[in-house]
Amino acid sequence: RNHYRKELMDFMRERMLEQMTRRQENPGIRLKIIDSLDENALTIGFARRFATYKRANLLFTNLDRLKSILSIPERPVQIVFAGKAHPADKAGQDLIKKIVELTKSTDVIGKVFFIENYDMEIARKLVQGVDIWLNTPRRPLEACGTSGMKAAINGVLNLSILDGWWCEGYTEQRGWRIGNGEEFEDRDYQDAVESQALYNVLENEVIPAFYDRKNGDLPGNWLKMMKASMKMAMEMFCSIRMVADYENRFYIPAAKRHDE
């Protein structure tokens, strides 16, 4: 995990320096952002299509609360965003612009990063290199969420709304949930409730688990969760299980009925 996190940081330094140079970003901001990337910090990844229902901005609902979470020197945390909006999705494009601007604000600069031009190479680096895969769709709109499965197979723990595949994959031994699967008619209220739930689980569960290293040793409980998550993803969310389900539930019964 440490090896792939370091690889991700090296990759991000190169990519982000290139993108900031292309945008003619202030040299001071460039230097601060590049130098802030920490290969030993708990790294949270959020990478997907920037549809508004996926709520990439949920983390920014309370900037003071987020700043306090990111500002504990002995428990450093960094957040990496990547993704694209559909060419016709103006709201999704505006959301990306807001997050890019937020990454340069004094509250979170050097703690929150955005990698432009999301592609397969970036996706591969992220699902290998982050520690947490964050997923914040507005329930019940998530279709599946296969990126979380890929992350889990790579030893990344999921932190997600109970929607899509995480309804079936989640247990307390495999990762974390945001909320309890509630659905509210008032979207603003739902966002407010679930943003507070997200901050709470980060502060009280995720960050303490990652830095629970007695005498500088490895984080034992984190490793147990990683192994349980990897096993779950490989057993339950793979093509072998899918084909076996089709065979046992459809193909064999259909063949028997055909013979009859």
C-alpha positions as CSV (number, residue, x, y, z in Angstrom):
1,R,0.0,0.0,0.0
2,N,2.8,2.4,0.9
3,H,4.6,1.6,-2.4
4,Y,1.5,2.3,-4.5
5,R,0.7,5.5,-2.6
6,K,4.2,6.7,-3.3
7,E,3.8,5.9,-7.0
8,L,0.5,7.9,-7.0
9,M,2.2,10.9,-5.4
10,D,5.1,10.8,-8.0
11,F,2.5,10.5,-10.8
12,M,0.5,13.4,-9.4
13,R,3.5,15.7,-9.1
14,E,4.3,15.2,-12.7
15,R,0.7,15.5,-14.0
16,M,-0.3,18.5,-11.7
17,L,2.9,20.5,-12.5
18,E,2.1,20.0,-16.2
19,Q,-1.5,21.1,-15.8
20,M,-0.7,24.1,-13.6
21,T,2.0,25.2,-16.0
22,R,-0.4,25.0,-18.9
23,R,-2.9,27.1,-17.0
24,Q,-0.1,29.6,-16.2
25,E,-0.8,29.2,-12.5
26,N,0.9,31.4,-10.0
27,P,4.4,29.9,-9.4
28,G,3.9,30.2,-5.6
29,I,0.7,28.2,-5.7
30,R,2.4,25.6,-8.0
31,L,5.2,25.1,-5.6
32,K,3.0,24.9,-2.5
33,I,0.7,22.3,-4.1
34,I,3.5,20.1,-5.5
35,D,5.5,20.2,-2.2
36,S,2.4,19.4,-0.1
37,L,1.8,16.0,-1.7
38,D,2.6,13.5,1.2
39,E,3.3,9.9,0.4
40,N,2.7,8.9,4.0
41,A,-0.6,10.7,4.6
42,L,-4.0,9.0,4.6
43,T,-5.2,9.6,1.0
44,I,-8.8,9.7,0.0
45,G,-9.8,9.3,-3.6
46,F,-12.9,10.5,-5.4
47,A,-12.9,9.8,-9.2
48,R,-15.9,9.4,-11.5
49,R,-18.2,11.1,-13.9
50,F,-19.1,14.5,-12.5
51,A,-22.9,14.1,-12.6
52,T,-24.5,16.4,-10.0
53,Y,-26.3,13.5,-8.2
54,K,-22.9,12.0,-7.3
55,R,-22.3,15.1,-5.1
56,A,-18.6,15.6,-5.5
57,N,-19.1,18.8,-3.4
58,L,-20.6,17.0,-0.3
59,L,-17.2,17.2,1.4
60,F,-17.2,21.0,1.1
61,T,-20.6,21.6,2.8
62,N,-18.9,22.9,5.9
63,L,-15.4,24.2,5.1
64,D,-14.5,24.9,8.7
65,R,-15.3,21.3,9.7
66,L,-13.3,20.0,6.7
67,K,-10.4,22.3,7.5
68,S,-10.2,21.0,11.1
69,I,-10.2,17.4,9.8
70,L,-7.3,18.1,7.4
71,S,-5.3,20.2,9.8
72,I,-4.1,17.7,12.5
73,P,-0.2,17.5,12.0
74,E,0.1,14.0,13.6
75,R,-2.7,12.6,11.4
76,P,-2.3,14.1,7.9
77,V,-5.1,13.6,5.4
78,Q,-5.2,14.5,1.7
79,I,-8.0,14.2,-0.8
80,V,-7.6,13.6,-4.5
81,F,-10.4,14.4,-7.0
82,A,-10.5,13.4,-10.7
83,G,-13.2,13.1,-13.3
84,K,-15.0,14.6,-16.2
85,A,-18.5,15.9,-16.9
86,H,-20.5,15.0,-20.0
87,P,-20.0,17.7,-22.7
88,A,-23.7,18.5,-22.4
89,D,-23.8,18.6,-18.6
90,K,-23.2,22.3,-17.8
91,A,-24.0,21.7,-14.1
92,G,-21.4,19.0,-13.8
93,Q,-18.8,21.2,-15.6
94,D,-19.6,24.0,-13.2
95,L,-19.1,21.6,-10.3
96,I,-15.6,20.8,-11.5
97,K,-14.7,24.5,-11.8
98,K,-15.9,25.1,-8.2
99,I,-13.8,22.2,-6.8
100,V,-10.7,23.3,-8.8
101,E,-11.1,26.8,-7.3
102,L,-11.5,25.4,-3.8
103,T,-8.3,23.5,-4.1
104,K,-6.5,26.9,-4.3
105,S,-8.3,28.4,-1.3
106,T,-6.4,29.1,1.9
107,D,-8.6,26.7,3.8
108,V,-7.6,23.5,1.9
109,I,-4.7,24.4,-0.4
110,G,-2.1,21.6,-0.3
111,K,-4.7,19.2,1.2
112,V,-7.2,18.8,-1.7
113,F,-6.1,18.2,-5.2
114,F,-7.7,17.8,-8.6
115,I,-6.1,15.9,-11.5
116,E,-7.4,17.0,-14.9
117,N,-8.2,15.0,-18.0
118,Y,-9.4,11.8,-16.3
119,D,-8.5,8.7,-18.2
120,M,-7.7,5.0,-17.7
121,E,-4.1,5.7,-16.6
122,I,-5.3,8.1,-13.9
123,A,-8.0,5.7,-12.8
124,R,-5.5,2.9,-12.6
125,K,-3.1,5.0,-10.4
126,L,-5.9,6.1,-8.1
127,V,-7.5,2.7,-7.5
128,Q,-4.1,1.4,-6.7
129,G,-2.7,4.3,-4.7
130,V,-5.4,5.8,-2.5
131,D,-6.3,4.4,0.9
132,I,-10.1,5.3,0.8
133,W,-12.5,5.3,-2.1
134,L,-15.1,7.9,-1.4
135,N,-18.6,7.6,-3.0
136,T,-21.4,10.1,-2.2
137,P,-24.3,9.6,-4.6
138,R,-27.7,10.9,-3.6
139,R,-29.6,7.7,-2.9
140,P,-31.3,5.9,-4.7
141,L,-29.7,7.2,-8.0
142,E,-26.5,5.1,-8.1
143,A,-26.7,2.4,-10.7
144,C,-23.8,0.2,-9.5
145,G,-20.4,1.8,-8.7
146,T,-17.9,-0.6,-10.2
147,S,-14.9,1.7,-9.5
148,G,-15.4,0.9,-5.8
149,M,-15.1,-2.8,-6.6
150,K,-11.8,-2.2,-8.5
151,A,-10.5,-0.2,-5.6
152,A,-11.4,-2.9,-3.1
153,I,-9.6,-5.6,-5.1
154,N,-6.5,-3.3,-4.8
155,G,-6.8,-3.1,-1.0
156,V,-8.5,0.2,-0.9
157,L,-11.3,0.6,1.7
158,N,-14.7,2.0,0.6
159,L,-16.4,4.9,2.4
160,S,-19.8,5.2,0.7
161,I,-23.5,6.0,0.8
162,L,-25.5,2.8,1.1
163,D,-26.4,2.8,-2.6
164,G,-25.5,0.7,-5.7
165,W,-23.2,-2.2,-5.0
166,W,-22.3,-1.0,-1.5
167,C,-25.8,-2.1,-0.2
168,E,-24.7,-5.7,-0.9
169,G,-20.9,-5.3,-0.2
170,Y,-20.9,-3.3,3.1
171,T,-20.3,-4.8,6.5
172,E,-18.5,-3.1,9.4
173,Q,-15.5,-5.4,8.8
174,R,-15.1,-4.3,5.2
175,G,-15.4,-0.5,5.2
176,W,-17.6,2.4,6.2
177,R,-21.0,3.7,5.3
178,I,-22.3,7.3,5.2
179,G,-25.7,7.4,6.9
180,N,-28.1,4.5,7.2
181,G,-29.7,4.3,3.8
182,E,-32.3,7.0,4.4
183,E,-34.0,8.8,1.6
184,F,-35.4,12.3,2.0
185,E,-37.7,14.2,-0.2
186,D,-35.9,17.5,0.6
187,R,-32.6,17.2,-1.2
188,D,-31.0,20.1,0.7
189,Y,-31.8,18.4,4.0
190,Q,-30.5,15.1,2.7
191,D,-27.2,16.8,1.7
192,A,-26.9,18.5,5.1
193,V,-27.6,15.3,7.1
194,E,-25.2,13.2,5.0
195,S,-22.4,15.7,4.9
196,Q,-22.4,15.7,8.7
197,A,-22.5,11.9,8.7
198,L,-19.4,12.0,6.4
199,Y,-17.5,14.3,8.6
200,N,-18.4,12.2,11.7
201,V,-17.2,8.9,10.2
202,L,-14.0,10.5,9.0
203,E,-13.2,12.0,12.3
204,N,-14.3,9.2,14.6
205,E,-13.6,6.0,12.6
206,V,-11.6,6.3,9.4
207,I,-8.7,8.5,10.4
208,P,-8.2,6.9,13.9
209,A,-8.2,3.5,12.3
210,F,-5.5,4.4,9.8
211,Y,-3.2,6.0,12.4
212,D,-3.8,3.4,15.1
213,R,-0.2,2.1,15.0
214,K,1.0,1.1,18.5
215,N,4.7,1.6,18.9
216,G,5.0,2.7,15.3
217,D,3.8,-0.7,14.1
218,L,1.4,-1.4,11.2
219,P,-2.3,-0.5,11.6
220,G,-3.6,-4.0,12.5
221,N,-7.3,-3.4,12.4
222,W,-6.9,-1.5,9.1
223,L,-5.1,-4.5,7.6
224,K,-7.8,-6.9,8.7
225,M,-10.4,-4.7,7.0
226,M,-8.4,-4.5,3.9
227,K,-8.1,-8.3,3.7
228,A,-11.9,-8.7,4.4
229,S,-12.7,-6.1,1.7
230,M,-10.4,-7.7,-0.9
231,K,-11.8,-11.2,-0.2
232,M,-15.4,-9.8,-0.5
233,A,-14.7,-8.1,-3.8
234,M,-13.0,-11.1,-5.4
235,E,-15.7,-13.6,-4.2
236,M,-18.9,-11.6,-4.7
237,F,-18.1,-9.1,-7.5
238,C,-16.3,-11.0,-10.2
239,S,-17.1,-12.5,-13.5
240,I,-16.8,-16.1,-12.1
241,R,-19.7,-15.4,-9.7
242,M,-21.7,-13.7,-12.4
243,V,-21.4,-16.6,-14.9
244,A,-22.1,-19.1,-12.1
245,D,-25.2,-17.2,-11.2
246,Y,-26.4,-17.2,-14.8
247,E,-25.6,-20.9,-15.1
248,N,-27.3,-22.0,-11.9
249,R,-30.3,-19.7,-11.9
250,F,-31.1,-19.5,-15.6
251,Y,-29.1,-21.7,-18.1
252,I,-29.4,-25.1,-16.3
253,P,-33.1,-24.6,-15.3
254,A,-33.8,-23.5,-18.9
255,A,-32.0,-26.6,-20.3
256,K,-33.9,-28.9,-18.0
257,R,-37.2,-27.3,-19.0
258,H,-36.2,-27.7,-22.7
259,D,-35.6,-31.4,-22.2
260,E,-38.8,-31.8,-20.4
